[in-house]
Structure formats: structure tokens, C-alpha cells
């Protein structure tokens, strides 16, 4: 679907963020890995633009552990934590 109008773009971004948030919540309840005697889950989401995703999710109230950063090997990434304490990485290859 193409967004030719700013309001339509906003609506599409909100819809995508709602789906991403819903998926993160679902996965954090389903995917469990045993690590050092406790449950550990790391969720990694690939996005086209980490800085834009960070800005948009920040506007929804999501608190990030790090700002977008560019590691020496390339790409961009930032980290957040879901309400249950699971680590969420948002990365741009």
C-alpha cells in the first residue's frame, strides 16, 4: 500500500507499530530459552531505519536502554526492554 498523504503515512506507521508491539508481546510469552538457570529471551527486530523507528516508538512511550548507535561492523541498532524485562534489539542491517 502506498501512502501519498501525510495523514495516510501516519496511519500506516501507527498500524505497523501496533503490529510490531503486538508481535513483541506475543513472542515474549512464547519464546523461552533457558540460560544460567533462568529464563532469557532476546527479541531482535529488523527494520529499514532504526533512527526513525526509535523516534516513532519513543513517541508512543517506549523507554529505550540505548539510543540508536552504529557499531564498528556497520548497520544501526538500539535496545529496549519489554514490561517483563526481556531484551529487545531493533536493528538495521
Secondary structure, 3 states (H helix, E strand, C coil): CCCCCHHHHHHHHHHHHHHHHHHHHHHHHHCCEEECCEEECEEEEECCCHHHHHHHHHHCCCCECCCCECCCCCCEEEEEECCCCCEEEEEEC
